[in-house]
Structures are given as structure tokens and as C-alpha cells.
Amino acid sequence: ETGVTQTPRHLVMGMTNKKSLKCEQHLGHNAMYWYKQSAKKPLELMFVYNFKEQTENNSVPSRFSPECPNSSHLFLHLHTLQPEDSALYLCASSQVSSGNTIYFGEGSWLTVV
Amino acid sequence: QKEVEQNSGPLSVPEGAIASLNCTYSDRGSQSFFWYRQYSGKSPELIMFIYSNGDKEDGRFTAQLNKASQYVSLLIRDSQPSDSATYLCAVRKTGSSNTGKLIFGQGTTLQVKP
């Protein structure tokens, strides 16, 4: 499935680094999401963007900063992360309120050292 | 109480058997329910969704919903080794029209042994 592409696929960063995750969807959708999947924990919704406007921040620490310049692109800017932030970060897209399917990207594996 | 609960497993079944995966949810107002399959190292993919009480069949998969008991299940008939994966139950957040605002369980790992 290449409808939602994420880069990089793997990232190792130090706690003082600044990095960004990128997501692009080629499906013509108008909603984009960031989910976090940690070991032994359920997938957690982090942010929701509808028509490039943020509509939900699920109590995410400010060291995670999303950006959605248009309906096709979504970024997650990372700075001063903690080792416990190591996880799989999944981007997804959908139509805002029609249809039943969200499409996930392959994810970005993040390791904070 | 977790919003969406699943037994983490692993659930082990022999090839050709029926695998039964269960999920309970806490929000009685929930309306939309989803089953995703996630292979190791891969992203989740949608298998089925169900909105109404009763059964919904799609090939070897049957989703069952009982809103009174706040229970949703997934049956996989004629299980194959390729069905070995983690199965995630998800519930759409009540009051949300956003397709993708889902609450996930932690998943059940299914192992189908040849």
C-alpha cells in the first residue's frame, strides 16, 4: 500500500536532538492523523487534522509538535524527547466523515537514546 | 477500566480450526466497531467493520456485535498460518464524525500452527 508514505522508516535520535517525521498521502483525503504504538500498549491517537486544521490534541506533550501545511502532508517535529518516547509512529488519513476506512502508513520506528 | 479490552494472548489454534477473538468496550454509546490485522513490523490493515447488532460475514471472517453486552468478536474460519498476526479491535470515539478517531485495544496475538 503506497497511499500513505512515511519517512524516515527508522530513526535513532539523542535526547537533545531535533528531528521530524514526514507523512504524505496520495488518496485525496481531507483528514490526517498521528498515532503512537508503544510496546505492550494500545495504539494511541495523538493528533487529528481536518482540512489542515488541528482539531484534536490528545494531551500530547509539547516536545511533539505537529504541522499540517496542506491536506496531503503531515509532519511531526520532535525535540528533547525521552527514551520512553521510543515507539512506532503511524500516520493515517481518511475522509473526514464519510466512509469507514482509515489508511495507515507503514510507520516510523523511533528510538531515543 | 480500559476503554477497549482484549486478551493479549497468544491464542494458538491448529490450521483449519476456527479462531475466536474477543473484545469488550466501556462506552455504551459507541456505534462503530472495527477489526484490524497487524503483521509483525507492519502497519494495521482493516479487516472488517460492524455497526449493527448481529453477525456480519466477509469470506472467512465473521464479526459479531452485541451492544447490550458491549462485546464485539471476530471469528476466522479455516484458519491458515498466514492469519498469524495481532488483531486489533477499535471503536470510533462517541460523538465523533471523524472516520479516523479510533480507540484501540492492545490486540490479541493469533498463532495458527500448521
Boltz contact constraints between the chains, C-beta under 6 A:
constraints:
  - contact:
      token1: [A, 31]
      token2: [B, 100]
      max_distance: 6.0
  - contact:
      token1: [A, 33]
      token2: [B, 100]
      max_distance: 6.0
  - contact:
      token1: [A, 42]
      token2: [B, 104]
      max_distance: 6.0
  - contact:
      token1: [A, 42]
      token2: [B, 105]
      max_distance: 6.0
  - contact:
      token1: [A, 42]
      token2: [B, 106]
      max_distance: 6.0
  - contact:
      token1: [A, 43]
      token2: [B, 104]
      max_distance: 6.0
  - contact:
      token1: [A, 90]
      token2: [B, 43]
      max_distance: 6.0
  - contact:
      token1: [A, 92]
      token2: [B, 100]
      max_distance: 6.0
  - contact:
      token1: [A, 94]
      token2: [B, 99]
      max_distance: 6.0
  - contact:
      token1: [A, 94]
      token2: [B, 100]
      max_distance: 6.0
  - contact:
      token1: [A, 97]
      token2: [B, 97]
      max_distance: 6.0
  - contact:
      token1: [A, 99]
      token2: [B, 99]
      max_distance: 6.0
  - contact:
      token1: [A, 100]
      token2: [B, 49]
      max_distance: 6.0
  - contact:
      token1: [A, 101]
      token2: [B, 46]
      max_distance: 6.0
  - contact:
      token1: [A, 102]
      token2: [B, 99]
      max_distance: 6.0
  - contact:
      token1: [A, 102]
      token2: [B, 100]
      max_distance: 6.0
  - contact:
      token1: [A, 104]
      token2: [B, 43]
      max_distance: 6.0
  - contact:
      token1: [A, 104]
      token2: [B, 44]
      max_distance: 6.0
  - contact:
      token1: [A, 106]
      token2: [B, 43]
      max_distance: 6.0
  - contact:
      token1: [A, 107]
      token2: [B, 43]
      max_distance: 6.0
